[in-house]
């Protein structure tokens, strides 16, 4: 599916510069950026979930350590 991406001039220049730097098309650079952002968001969600599991499991210990 096609989508039109509207950027201000500054972001369009940045996108063009990145595309040139990496020898990629603007579309490829946008796709890579989206993939990396999605992976980072997924990693953050997994990290938060792991923290919540530990916090729930060790709530008593954490409370005692905080005193």
PyMOL commands that place a pseudoatom at each C-alpha (Angstrom):
pseudoatom trace, name=CA, resn=UNK, resi=1, chain=A, elem=C, hetatm=0, pos=[0.000, 0.000, 0.000]
pseudoatom trace, name=CA, resn=UNK, resi=2, chain=A, elem=C, hetatm=0, pos=[1.334, 3.425, -0.894]
pseudoatom trace, name=CA, resn=UNK, resi=3, chain=A, elem=C, hetatm=0, pos=[1.372, 6.424, 1.398]
pseudoatom trace, name=CA, resn=UNK, resi=4, chain=A, elem=C, hetatm=0, pos=[2.298, 10.019, 0.857]
pseudoatom trace, name=CA, resn=UNK, resi=5, chain=A, elem=C, hetatm=0, pos=[4.664, 11.332, 3.489]
pseudoatom trace, name=CA, resn=UNK, resi=6, chain=A, elem=C, hetatm=0, pos=[4.639, 15.073, 4.017]
pseudoatom trace, name=CA, resn=UNK, resi=7, chain=A, elem=C, hetatm=0, pos=[7.728, 16.514, 5.669]
pseudoatom trace, name=CA, resn=UNK, resi=8, chain=A, elem=C, hetatm=0, pos=[8.767, 20.054, 6.364]
pseudoatom trace, name=CA, resn=UNK, resi=9, chain=A, elem=C, hetatm=0, pos=[11.831, 21.234, 4.448]
pseudoatom trace, name=CA, resn=UNK, resi=10, chain=A, elem=C, hetatm=0, pos=[14.242, 20.567, 7.303]
pseudoatom trace, name=CA, resn=UNK, resi=11, chain=A, elem=C, hetatm=0, pos=[13.144, 16.944, 7.724]
pseudoatom trace, name=CA, resn=UNK, resi=12, chain=A, elem=C, hetatm=0, pos=[13.113, 16.396, 3.967]
pseudoatom trace, name=CA, resn=UNK, resi=13, chain=A, elem=C, hetatm=0, pos=[16.729, 17.637, 3.781]
pseudoatom trace, name=CA, resn=UNK, resi=14, chain=A, elem=C, hetatm=0, pos=[17.662, 15.380, 6.688]
pseudoatom trace, name=CA, resn=UNK, resi=15, chain=A, elem=C, hetatm=0, pos=[15.997, 12.400, 5.020]
pseudoatom trace, name=CA, resn=UNK, resi=16, chain=A, elem=C, hetatm=0, pos=[17.760, 13.119, 1.749]
pseudoatom trace, name=CA, resn=UNK, resi=17, chain=A, elem=C, hetatm=0, pos=[21.109, 13.451, 3.529]
pseudoatom trace, name=CA, resn=UNK, resi=18, chain=A, elem=C, hetatm=0, pos=[20.621, 10.155, 5.351]
pseudoatom trace, name=CA, resn=UNK, resi=19, chain=A, elem=C, hetatm=0, pos=[19.593, 8.414, 2.143]
pseudoatom trace, name=CA, resn=UNK, resi=20, chain=A, elem=C, hetatm=0, pos=[22.711, 9.705, 0.399]
pseudoatom trace, name=CA, resn=UNK, resi=21, chain=A, elem=C, hetatm=0, pos=[24.964, 8.824, 3.342]
pseudoatom trace, name=CA, resn=UNK, resi=22, chain=A, elem=C, hetatm=0, pos=[23.765, 5.220, 3.435]
pseudoatom trace, name=CA, resn=UNK, resi=23, chain=A, elem=C, hetatm=0, pos=[23.252, 4.787, -0.301]
pseudoatom trace, name=CA, resn=UNK, resi=24, chain=A, elem=C, hetatm=0, pos=[19.558, 4.088, 0.166]
pseudoatom trace, name=CA, resn=UNK, resi=25, chain=A, elem=C, hetatm=0, pos=[16.363, 5.567, -1.168]
pseudoatom trace, name=CA, resn=UNK, resi=26, chain=A, elem=C, hetatm=0, pos=[14.314, 7.876, 1.019]
pseudoatom trace, name=CA, resn=UNK, resi=27, chain=A, elem=C, hetatm=0, pos=[11.681, 5.136, 1.235]
pseudoatom trace, name=CA, resn=UNK, resi=28, chain=A, elem=C, hetatm=0, pos=[14.247, 2.628, 2.478]
pseudoatom trace, name=CA, resn=UNK, resi=29, chain=A, elem=C, hetatm=0, pos=[15.497, 5.064, 5.120]
pseudoatom trace, name=CA, resn=UNK, resi=30, chain=A, elem=C, hetatm=0, pos=[11.948, 5.637, 6.378]
pseudoatom trace, name=CA, resn=UNK, resi=31, chain=A, elem=C, hetatm=0, pos=[11.301, 1.872, 6.468]
pseudoatom trace, name=CA, resn=UNK, resi=32, chain=A, elem=C, hetatm=0, pos=[14.527, 1.253, 8.407]
pseudoatom trace, name=CA, resn=UNK, resi=33, chain=A, elem=C, hetatm=0, pos=[13.658, 4.021, 10.867]
pseudoatom trace, name=CA, resn=UNK, resi=34, chain=A, elem=C, hetatm=0, pos=[10.183, 2.571, 11.411]
pseudoatom trace, name=CA, resn=UNK, resi=35, chain=A, elem=C, hetatm=0, pos=[11.574, -0.928, 11.931]
pseudoatom trace, name=CA, resn=UNK, resi=36, chain=A, elem=C, hetatm=0, pos=[14.119, 0.341, 14.466]
pseudoatom trace, name=CA, resn=UNK, resi=37, chain=A, elem=C, hetatm=0, pos=[11.541, 2.419, 16.325]
pseudoatom trace, name=CA, resn=UNK, resi=38, chain=A, elem=C, hetatm=0, pos=[9.157, -0.549, 16.511]
pseudoatom trace, name=CA, resn=UNK, resi=39, chain=A, elem=C, hetatm=0, pos=[11.937, -2.816, 17.796]
pseudoatom trace, name=CA, resn=UNK, resi=40, chain=A, elem=C, hetatm=0, pos=[12.913, -0.251, 20.423]
pseudoatom trace, name=CA, resn=UNK, resi=41, chain=A, elem=C, hetatm=0, pos=[9.289, 0.119, 21.546]
pseudoatom trace, name=CA, resn=UNK, resi=42, chain=A, elem=C, hetatm=0, pos=[8.943, -3.671, 21.790]
pseudoatom trace, name=CA, resn=UNK, resi=43, chain=A, elem=C, hetatm=0, pos=[12.148, -3.924, 23.816]
pseudoatom trace, name=CA, resn=UNK, resi=44, chain=A, elem=C, hetatm=0, pos=[10.937, -1.170, 26.151]
pseudoatom trace, name=CA, resn=UNK, resi=45, chain=A, elem=C, hetatm=0, pos=[7.623, -2.966, 26.664]
pseudoatom trace, name=CA, resn=UNK, resi=46, chain=A, elem=C, hetatm=0, pos=[9.385, -6.261, 27.429]
pseudoatom trace, name=CA, resn=UNK, resi=47, chain=A, elem=C, hetatm=0, pos=[11.736, -4.491, 29.856]
pseudoatom trace, name=CA, resn=UNK, resi=48, chain=A, elem=C, hetatm=0, pos=[8.809, -2.857, 31.665]
pseudoatom trace, name=CA, resn=UNK, resi=49, chain=A, elem=C, hetatm=0, pos=[6.976, -6.198, 31.865]
pseudoatom trace, name=CA, resn=UNK, resi=50, chain=A, elem=C, hetatm=0, pos=[10.058, -7.926, 33.302]
pseudoatom trace, name=CA, resn=UNK, resi=51, chain=A, elem=C, hetatm=0, pos=[10.510, -5.134, 35.848]
pseudoatom trace, name=CA, resn=UNK, resi=52, chain=A, elem=C, hetatm=0, pos=[6.864, -5.439, 36.911]
pseudoatom trace, name=CA, resn=UNK, resi=53, chain=A, elem=C, hetatm=0, pos=[7.220, -9.222, 37.339]
pseudoatom trace, name=CA, resn=UNK, resi=54, chain=A, elem=C, hetatm=0, pos=[10.305, -8.772, 39.543]
pseudoatom trace, name=CA, resn=UNK, resi=55, chain=A, elem=C, hetatm=0, pos=[8.690, -5.952, 41.487]
pseudoatom trace, name=CA, resn=UNK, resi=56, chain=A, elem=C, hetatm=0, pos=[5.588, -8.042, 42.182]
pseudoatom trace, name=CA, resn=UNK, resi=57, chain=A, elem=C, hetatm=0, pos=[7.574, -11.168, 43.037]
pseudoatom trace, name=CA, resn=UNK, resi=58, chain=A, elem=C, hetatm=0, pos=[10.018, -9.378, 45.346]
pseudoatom trace, name=CA, resn=UNK, resi=59, chain=A, elem=C, hetatm=0, pos=[7.739, -6.698, 46.776]
pseudoatom trace, name=CA, resn=UNK, resi=60, chain=A, elem=C, hetatm=0, pos=[8.416, -7.675, 50.410]
pseudoatom trace, name=CA, resn=UNK, resi=61, chain=A, elem=C, hetatm=0, pos=[12.183, -7.739, 49.908]
pseudoatom trace, name=CA, resn=UNK, resi=62, chain=A, elem=C, hetatm=0, pos=[12.160, -4.400, 48.079]
pseudoatom trace, name=CA, resn=UNK, resi=63, chain=A, elem=C, hetatm=0, pos=[10.078, -2.873, 50.865]
pseudoatom trace, name=CA, resn=UNK, resi=64, chain=A, elem=C, hetatm=0, pos=[12.526, -4.101, 53.520]
pseudoatom trace, name=CA, resn=UNK, resi=65, chain=A, elem=C, hetatm=0, pos=[15.508, -2.789, 51.534]
pseudoatom trace, name=CA, resn=UNK, resi=66, chain=A, elem=C, hetatm=0, pos=[13.861, 0.610, 51.210]
pseudoatom trace, name=CA, resn=UNK, resi=67, chain=A, elem=C, hetatm=0, pos=[13.751, 1.046, 55.006]
for i in range(1, 67): cmd.bond("trace and resi %d" % i, "trace and resi %d" % (i + 1))
show_as sticks, trace
zoom trace
